[in-house]
Amino acid sequence: MTRPRLLFLSLGGTITMLPDAGGGIAPKLGAAELVASVPELAGVAEVEAHSPYRLPSPSLEPGQLVEVAKRIEDGFAAGFDGAVVIQGTDTIEESAFLLDLLVADDKPVVVTGAMRGADAPGADGPANLLAAARVAASPEARGLGTLAVLNYDIHAARFVQKSHTALPSAFASPLAGPIGVVAEGRPRFYARVPRMPGLPSYGGPPRPVALLKWAMGEDGRLLGALPGLGYAGAVVEAMGAGHVPAEAAPLLGELALRMPVVLATRAMAGPVFTRTYGYAGSEIDLLGRGLIPAGFLSGLKARLLLGLALRGGGGQSTAAAAFANYR
């Protein structure tokens, strides 16, 4: 029986980190070394491993993930059956969502990492790599878009969030839960999510988009400065179902006349409302002033979608169309 061909791309992260002379741990290992550390991978697939970057994930940039998406698409065109992207956990929820938007093929793309360094007792990297490979090699994973696989859970990219700073079980999908699990050496899928419309990987990196979280007593004095700072759009993580103080609503309306402004929620899960609350600063008020509802997307993911949608000079109507499927 022919083994599947998997493309492994390592970007760095805790899974690659070993003690550094300067103190603490830092990225050291490449993709080939990671693969060699898990002999069981040979029984899952034929693996080709590359290390485009060796960075802690806070230093990854969206433009680099666009290049990773292109490499995956080229790999699929060359005959690979799936791809595994290895990186730090701090930005996995963003990277996975970017790849979900950019890689159009139905072949599986799986993002994984580790919460513990490679030399730590109970290091979770090898188990996560093996589980990710098993999902990427699985025919049942086709058509599900990009997945995040950690601690044996299988998450859809649009839902996954990092929910803890230390535990191996740090990743959750508060809105929908994991869609499957890797158990007894094979993926088991409990739900299938439809693909959302994607955006081309060849369109370049996302445009710069500001992300603001609204707090009690915030008056919005920063809003007027955003256009002059080079931002093409903004995402506001508002309170509750999409609410800000009454005095801030006109300021957001003025900003929406100058750039697309997306209304998200700072809550962990749940959609932004569109037609329930009618007071000044409520979602009805803000949408009437031109803000675009983010639907169920978190502020982090709404920022990436807006940035991609605005490539090529798109404006308000382009941005609104991009979010219509997430309501």
C-alpha positions as CSV (number, residue, x, y, z in Angstrom):
1,M,0.0,0.0,0.0
2,T,1.4,3.4,-1.0
3,R,1.9,5.8,1.9
4,P,0.5,9.3,1.6
5,R,3.0,12.1,0.9
6,L,3.1,14.9,3.5
7,L,4.8,18.3,3.3
8,F,6.1,19.4,6.7
9,L,7.0,23.1,7.1
10,S,8.5,24.3,10.4
11,L,8.3,28.0,11.2
12,G,9.9,27.7,14.7
13,G,8.2,28.0,18.1
14,T,8.4,26.3,21.4
15,I,8.3,22.8,19.8
16,T,11.8,23.7,18.3
17,M,13.3,25.3,21.4
18,L,16.2,24.2,23.5
19,P,18.1,26.0,26.2
20,D,20.0,29.1,25.0
21,A,23.3,30.4,26.2
22,G,21.7,33.7,27.0
23,G,19.1,32.0,29.3
24,G,15.7,30.5,28.7
25,I,14.9,28.5,25.6
26,A,15.0,29.7,21.9
27,P,14.3,28.2,18.5
28,K,17.0,25.7,17.6
29,L,15.6,22.6,15.8
30,G,14.6,22.4,12.2
31,A,11.9,20.4,10.5
32,A,14.2,17.5,9.6
33,E,15.3,17.2,13.3
34,L,11.7,17.2,14.5
35,V,10.7,14.5,12.1
36,A,13.7,12.4,13.0
37,S,12.7,12.6,16.7
38,V,9.4,10.8,15.9
39,P,10.3,7.5,14.2
40,E,6.6,6.5,14.1
41,L,6.0,9.1,11.4
42,A,7.6,6.7,8.9
43,G,4.6,4.4,9.4
44,V,2.1,7.2,8.7
45,A,3.4,8.9,5.6
46,E,6.4,9.7,3.4
47,V,7.5,13.0,4.8
48,E,9.4,15.9,3.1
49,A,10.5,18.4,5.7
50,H,11.5,22.1,5.3
51,S,12.2,25.0,7.6
52,P,11.2,28.3,6.0
53,Y,11.6,30.1,9.3
54,R,13.0,29.5,12.8
55,L,11.2,32.1,14.8
56,P,9.2,32.4,18.0
57,S,5.7,32.8,16.9
58,P,5.2,36.4,18.1
59,S,7.7,37.4,15.4
60,L,5.8,35.7,12.6
61,E,4.1,38.1,10.2
62,P,1.0,37.6,8.1
63,G,3.0,38.1,4.9
64,Q,5.2,35.1,5.9
65,L,2.0,33.0,6.3
66,V,0.9,34.1,2.8
67,E,4.2,32.7,1.5
68,V,3.6,29.5,3.5
69,A,0.2,29.2,1.8
70,K,1.9,29.5,-1.6
71,R,4.4,26.8,-0.7
72,I,1.6,24.5,0.4
73,E,-0.4,25.1,-2.8
74,D,2.8,24.4,-4.9
75,G,3.3,21.2,-2.8
76,F,-0.2,20.1,-3.5
77,A,0.2,20.7,-7.2
78,A,3.4,18.6,-7.1
79,G,1.5,15.7,-5.6
80,F,1.6,16.0,-1.8
81,D,-1.5,14.6,-0.1
82,G,-1.4,16.9,2.9
83,A,0.6,19.5,4.8
84,V,1.6,20.0,8.4
85,V,2.7,23.4,9.5
86,I,4.7,23.5,12.8
87,Q,5.0,26.8,14.7
88,G,4.7,28.4,18.1
89,T,1.4,28.3,19.9
90,D,1.1,32.0,20.6
91,T,-0.2,32.7,17.1
92,I,-1.5,29.4,16.0
93,E,-5.1,30.6,15.9
94,E,-4.2,33.4,13.6
95,S,-1.9,31.3,11.3
96,A,-4.4,28.5,11.0
97,F,-7.2,31.0,10.0
98,L,-4.9,32.7,7.4
99,L,-4.1,29.3,5.9
100,D,-7.8,28.4,6.0
101,L,-8.6,31.5,3.9
102,L,-5.7,31.2,1.5
103,V,-5.3,27.5,0.7
104,A,-8.1,26.6,-1.7
105,D,-7.3,22.9,-2.2
106,D,-9.4,20.3,-0.3
107,K,-6.3,18.4,0.8
108,P,-5.7,18.6,4.5
109,V,-3.6,21.4,6.1
110,V,-2.9,20.9,9.8
111,V,-1.2,23.3,12.1
112,T,0.5,22.1,15.3
113,G,3.0,23.1,17.9
114,A,3.9,22.4,21.6
115,M,3.4,24.0,24.9
116,R,6.6,22.6,26.3
117,G,10.1,23.0,25.0
118,A,11.8,20.0,23.3
119,D,14.0,19.2,26.3
120,A,11.2,19.6,28.9
121,P,10.0,16.6,30.9
122,G,6.8,15.5,29.3
123,A,7.4,17.4,26.1
124,D,4.2,17.4,24.1
125,G,5.8,18.2,20.7
126,P,6.4,14.6,19.5
127,A,2.9,13.4,20.3
128,N,1.4,16.5,18.6
129,L,3.5,16.0,15.5
130,L,2.4,12.4,15.2
131,A,-1.3,13.3,15.7
132,A,-1.0,16.1,13.2
133,A,0.5,13.8,10.6
134,R,-2.2,11.2,11.1
135,V,-4.9,13.9,10.5
136,A,-3.1,15.3,7.5
137,A,-2.8,11.8,6.0
138,S,-6.5,11.0,6.6
139,P,-8.9,11.0,3.7
140,E,-11.6,12.0,6.2
141,A,-9.8,15.3,6.8
142,R,-10.3,16.4,3.1
143,G,-12.6,19.3,2.5
144,L,-12.5,20.6,6.1
145,G,-10.1,23.4,5.5
146,T,-7.2,24.1,7.8
147,L,-7.2,22.3,11.1
148,A,-5.3,22.8,14.4
149,V,-4.3,19.6,16.1
150,L,-2.9,19.7,19.7
151,N,-3.3,17.5,22.7
152,Y,-5.1,15.0,20.5
153,D,-8.0,17.4,19.8
154,I,-8.9,18.4,16.2
155,H,-10.1,22.0,15.9
156,A,-11.5,23.9,12.9
157,A,-9.3,27.0,12.2
158,R,-12.2,29.5,12.4
159,F,-13.1,28.4,15.9
160,V,-9.8,27.6,17.7
161,Q,-8.4,29.8,20.4
162,K,-5.5,29.6,22.8
163,S,-7.1,29.6,26.2
164,H,-4.2,29.0,28.7
165,T,-0.6,30.1,28.9
166,A,0.9,26.9,30.2
167,L,-1.2,23.7,29.9
168,P,-0.9,21.2,27.1
169,S,-4.7,21.4,26.9
170,A,-4.4,25.1,26.1
171,F,-6.4,25.0,22.9
172,A,-10.2,25.2,22.8
173,S,-13.0,26.0,20.4
174,P,-15.4,27.8,22.8
175,L,-18.1,28.4,20.2
176,A,-18.4,24.9,18.7
177,G,-16.0,22.6,20.5
178,P,-13.4,20.3,18.8
179,I,-14.6,18.6,15.6
180,G,-12.7,15.4,16.4
181,V,-10.0,13.6,18.3
182,V,-7.0,11.4,17.5
183,A,-7.6,8.2,19.5
184,E,-6.1,4.7,19.1
185,G,-3.8,6.0,16.5
186,R,-6.4,7.4,14.1
187,P,-8.5,10.6,13.6
188,R,-12.2,10.4,14.6
189,F,-14.3,13.2,13.3
190,Y,-17.5,14.0,15.1
191,A,-18.6,17.0,13.0
192,R,-17.8,18.4,9.6
193,V,-17.8,22.2,9.0
194,P,-18.3,23.6,5.5
195,R,-15.5,25.5,3.8
196,M,-16.0,29.3,3.7
197,P,-15.2,31.3,0.6
198,G,-11.4,31.9,0.4
199,L,-9.1,34.6,-0.9
200,P,-6.2,34.1,-3.3
201,S,-2.7,33.5,-1.8
202,Y,-1.2,35.5,-4.7
203,G,-2.8,38.7,-3.7
204,G,0.0,39.7,-1.3
205,P,0.0,40.2,2.5
206,P,-3.0,41.6,4.4
207,R,-3.3,45.4,4.5
208,P,-2.6,46.8,8.0
209,V,-5.6,46.8,10.2
210,A,-5.8,48.2,13.8
211,L,-7.3,46.1,16.5
212,L,-8.9,47.9,19.5
213,K,-10.4,46.3,22.6
214,W,-13.0,48.4,24.3
215,A,-12.8,48.8,28.1
216,M,-15.0,50.4,30.7
217,G,-14.4,54.2,30.6
218,E,-12.6,54.2,27.3
219,D,-13.5,57.4,25.4
220,G,-12.2,56.6,21.9
221,R,-9.6,59.4,21.8
222,L,-7.3,57.1,19.7
223,L,-9.7,56.6,16.9
224,G,-9.1,59.9,15.0
225,A,-5.4,59.1,14.8
226,L,-5.8,55.7,13.0
227,P,-6.0,56.9,9.3
228,G,-2.9,59.0,9.7
229,L,-1.0,56.1,11.0
230,G,-1.3,54.1,7.8
231,Y,-4.1,51.7,8.7
232,A,-6.4,50.6,6.0
233,G,-9.2,49.5,8.4
234,A,-10.0,48.8,12.0
235,V,-11.6,46.1,14.1
236,V,-13.2,47.1,17.4
237,E,-13.7,44.4,20.1
238,A,-16.7,46.0,21.7
239,M,-18.4,45.0,24.9
240,G,-21.0,42.2,25.1
241,A,-22.9,41.7,21.9
242,G,-21.3,44.7,20.2
243,H,-21.6,47.8,22.5
244,V,-19.6,50.9,23.3
245,P,-20.2,53.9,25.5
246,A,-22.7,56.4,24.0
247,E,-20.2,59.2,23.6
248,A,-17.9,56.9,21.5
249,A,-20.5,56.0,18.9
250,P,-20.2,59.2,16.9
251,L,-16.4,58.8,16.9
252,L,-16.7,55.3,15.4
253,G,-19.2,56.6,12.9
254,E,-16.7,59.3,11.8
255,L,-14.0,56.7,11.5
256,A,-16.2,54.4,9.4
257,L,-16.6,57.3,6.9
258,R,-12.8,57.2,6.4
259,M,-12.0,53.4,6.5
260,P,-13.9,50.1,6.9
261,V,-14.5,49.4,10.6
262,V,-15.6,45.9,11.8
263,L,-17.5,45.4,15.0
264,A,-16.5,42.3,16.9
265,T,-17.0,41.3,20.6
266,R,-14.4,41.1,23.4
267,A,-16.4,38.1,24.7
268,M,-14.7,34.7,24.3
269,A,-17.5,33.3,22.1
270,G,-20.8,34.2,20.5
271,P,-21.9,36.4,17.6
272,V,-22.1,40.1,17.4
273,F,-25.7,41.1,17.5
274,T,-27.4,43.1,14.7
275,R,-30.9,43.9,15.7
276,T,-31.5,43.6,19.5
277,Y,-30.2,46.6,21.4
278,G,-31.2,50.1,20.3
279,Y,-29.6,52.5,22.7
280,A,-26.8,54.9,21.8
281,G,-23.6,52.9,21.4
282,S,-25.5,49.6,20.8
283,E,-25.0,47.3,17.9
284,I,-28.1,48.8,16.0
285,D,-26.7,52.3,16.5
286,L,-23.1,51.3,15.4
287,L,-24.2,49.4,12.4
288,G,-26.4,52.3,11.4
289,R,-23.2,54.4,11.5
290,G,-21.5,52.2,9.0
291,L,-19.7,49.6,11.1
292,I,-19.6,46.0,9.7
293,P,-20.5,43.1,12.0
294,A,-17.8,40.4,12.4
295,G,-20.4,37.7,13.0
296,F,-18.9,34.9,15.1
297,L,-15.2,35.7,14.3
298,S,-12.9,36.9,17.1
299,G,-11.2,40.2,16.8
300,L,-7.9,38.5,16.0
301,K,-9.5,36.6,13.0
302,A,-11.7,39.5,11.9
303,R,-8.5,41.6,11.7
304,L,-6.9,39.1,9.3
305,L,-10.0,38.7,7.1
306,L,-10.4,42.5,6.8
307,G,-6.7,42.9,5.9
308,L,-6.9,40.3,3.2
309,A,-10.2,41.6,1.8
310,L,-8.7,45.1,1.5
311,R,-5.9,44.0,-0.7
312,G,-6.1,45.5,-4.2
313,G,-7.7,48.7,-3.0
314,G,-11.0,47.2,-1.8
315,G,-13.2,49.4,0.4
316,Q,-16.4,49.3,2.4
317,S,-18.5,47.1,0.1
318,T,-15.6,44.6,-0.4
319,A,-15.1,44.4,3.4
320,A,-18.9,43.9,4.0
321,A,-19.0,41.1,1.5
322,A,-16.1,39.3,3.1
323,F,-17.9,39.1,6.5
324,A,-21.4,38.2,5.2
325,N,-20.8,34.5,5.5
326,Y,-19.7,34.7,9.1
327,R,-23.0,36.1,10.5
